[in-house]
Amino acid sequence: MGHNFFLPDLLDEVPIGVALLDIDGRIQVVNRTWQTITGADPASMLGLKCSLGLRCDYCFKGCPVMADKADFGAVSVDADIIDRARTKIPIRLTIAPVFDCNNEISGFVETIQDIRQVAELSSSASKAYSLGGLIGTSPQMVKVFSMIPSIAATDSSVLITGETGTGKDVLAEAIHNASDRAGGPFIKVNCGALPETLLESELFGHVKGAFTGAHENRPGRIKLAHNGSFFLTEIGDLPLPLQVKLLSFLDDKVVHPLGSSRGFNANVRVMVATHRDLKQMVQDKTFRADLLFRLNVVHLHLPPLRERGEDILLLKHHFLMEYCTKFNKKIKGFTKKAAKILSAYRYPGNVRELRNIVEYAANFCDRDIIGSSHLPAYITEQDILKPVAESAAVAIEASPAIEYRNAANWDDAEKQMIMDTLIKCGGRKGEAAQRLGWSRSTFWRKLRKHSITE
């Protein structure tokens, strides 16, 4: 007894992107993997020319379908597409004609494979592993990379831990982009950036009149993440009352906006990150044990940069190439003295700090090689560096008069001051703003001004 299969459902089980085109090169069917790679909504793609749906550079570099050719065999090429998030993705594209029972061409079948990881690996002379902006060859990072595909295949909650600046946000987005939710939104909220009164509305939304100043309905960030991923960074800063409400959402996946009796079923994957010791916070009764158990289904830990060996050299040159392109400079590398200083430094701000250091050096370098004079003064003035422990919590104690005497201008000095204060505060922006005597809004404005980012 035969069985009938519905073609779109069957194609959805194929692990590579598949599109069926008619004789004019218009899209008739796409499978789930094609949608995930391109980020496109299938319903809006049907009937469009393949070039509009796929947005591939090969469309204009010899594609036989675009050239209205019919007498060709299967073609397989490496190409690039631009997805709906405006990200360039390297793919392996195969296009072949489909024949009917009379041996006449009735359309075309197109397959695409995401080869980002292959491209990144082959392009690195040091055989570095790279995934979603994370780069490294150290055993700790290779282990993280190897776990991402299996983690991305589930909807389990993810807890990402690591010191400030290790790349927790980048890892969360990499998991999202590797998952079936990649075509959906990736919504991030920093729990330490807003006071409790505003944070509840930001997370869960509110209805008009829920409180003074609520002049209109507003969807919360969780609702905006529907069919995608919701990422809470600095989860250790989430106030206890909101921990209860988050736990309730994790249990039933229903968002209850402030002032509303009606809930919204949000289909989201929850990921959180922190540089704090949540187990210790549970003992101190500042973090709920039941919430920790609910979040800690999958635990990923990013190691500090000082424990990643040759990754420092790899990242240093990666960032240099990035900023040479951005600033249109032709800097070949670092002098031996500059390289020695950077290798000996312990990077309490981790990868984020190394990126800022290289950006600073690339800005001020007026030659074809970066010397020690182009590095920030707080690194080269060794007498101002005073490690308070041989552990992850390395702080910089300095006299401002000495620390900033080599600054080229006030902006330079102000940026150094902010970075050093952040280091002393372990990356806690609220505490850093308080130490500097600035309001939160002023502090965030200065972070944006000096491009000091996550």
PyMOL commands that set and color helices and strands:
alter all, ss='L'
color gray80, all
select helices_A, chain A and resi 7-12+32-38+42-45+50-54+57-60+116-123+139-152+168-177+196-204+221-224+235-237+240-252+278-283+289-295+305-307+311-327+336-344+350-364+372-374+377-380+382-384+400-403+410-424+429-436+440-449
alter helices_A, ss='H'
color red, helices_A
select strands_A, chain A and resi 17-21+27-30+75-82+88-99+105-114+129-131+134-136+158-161+186-190+205-206+218-219+229-233+254-255+264-265+269-274+298-301+333-334+369-370
alter strands_A, ss='S'
color yellow, strands_A
deselect
rebuild
show_as cartoon
